[in-house]
Amino acid sequence: MRIKENDKGWQSGIAKSITFIVTKDCQLACKYCYLVGKNSKERMPWEVAKQAIDYILDHEEDMREESVVWDFIGGEPFLEIDLIDRICDYLKVEMFRRNHHWFNSYRFSFSTNGINYHTDKVQRFIKKNREHLSIGITIDGTEKKHDLNRVYKGDGRGSYADVVRNIPLWLEQFPNAGTKVTISSEDLPYIKESVLHLYSLGIHEVNINCVFEDVWKKDDDLLFEDQLMQLADAIIDGGYYKDYACSFFSDHLGKPLDCVTQNQNWCGAGKMLAVDAEGNFYPCTRFAQYSLREKKAWIIGNIRDGIDKNKLRPFLTLDRCTQSPQKCIDCEVAEGCAWCQGENYDAADTPTIYQRSTAICLMHKARVRANNYYWNKLFRKLELEEAREEYETNKPKLNPAKC
């Protein structure tokens, strides 16, 4: 598969990720959304945003990462474009005024449903900050698959038409941008056609994943595997692998892992920072109350009292082995099996972050089998092409005079 510089995000694993939950409102009520507490009341006031920025920049010694990603989420972040514009202006001025080490090494990051992307205010913001922006528009695939889940709140109508009209403008401004696709039980039959459809729209990178929640039904893994194998055939036979990427297929997937040398945590929960409309700090947005079904929010401080490092202490020892059951530690295809720290916490029997949720176990194993099929087929194709080229180059030349 084609690999691009920004496949894993700007400064991935190096930059500090700081998230502003600017609103808990959204035009959509996506059926698989993990944000169970969305509402139109909790919007971040400017005073809270400013105080959060001042606290963060005042504590430069506690955040020594070379770079920073200022991330904006909702709900739908572009519903609060005026606030976001003011936040970003203030950040730029303050980082410069303080001679902060992040001044020339930052990004403003957005994951948007794309509905408001074309509006004048959003476009003015993009023009102003173009060189420091990462924007992903979420489109789930074909109209049928997208509208199965990504529906407007209230009337339940699909949002595909309102999103797809903005894809050309988005790709013109961010030609290397990728989209994020979510798979749930109901839309498994549409994986292959949806990825190919996104390619046809001009999207070269499709980041796609199964929801971590326990929504999977009997034999979903078999249907998933079949769809991925059909997709593998289409990508290889159609030559898409030369210029397009799909995160379901990776050469770093499906091998056993060693708890000594390969024992990292999957995500950056505890190293990241999120702030909400009340000015509360969280180790990740998935620990805010609107993201949790069963547990209470895991608050690590606030803009008035600062961050309580003791409340971050449990996250410091998180790795694969401290939270995984023995079957996951011994698994022969453990490499690439993901988890969400917030979902682990929410699904656990007790209020702990040390109980790994394994709801996607069978789905991961199905993905590994399909991934093996993909790479075996691709390598055979490339070997045949190489042999054919070598033969054409070295085959004996016929002398017409002797024929």
Secondary structure, DSSP 4 states (H G I P E B T S, - for coil): ----TTTT-TTTTTSEEEEEE-BS--SB--TT-S-TT--SS-B--HHHHHHHHHHHHHTGGG---S-EEEEEESS-GGGGHHHHHHHHHHHHHHHHHTT-TTTTSEEEEEEE-STTTTSHHHHHHHHHHGGGEEEEE---SSHHHHHHH-BBTTT--B-HHHHHTTHHHHHHH-TT-EEEEEE-GGGGGGHHHHHHHHHHTT--EEEEEE-SSS---TTHHHHHHHHHHHHHHHHHHTTGGGT-EETT--SS-S----TTTS---SS-TTTSEEE-TT-EEESSGGGSGGG-SSS-----EETTTEE-HHHHHHHHT--HHHHS-HHHHS-TT-TT----HHHHHHHSSSS-SSS---TTHHHHHHHHHHHHHHHHHHHHHHHHHHHHHHHHHHSPPP-GGG-
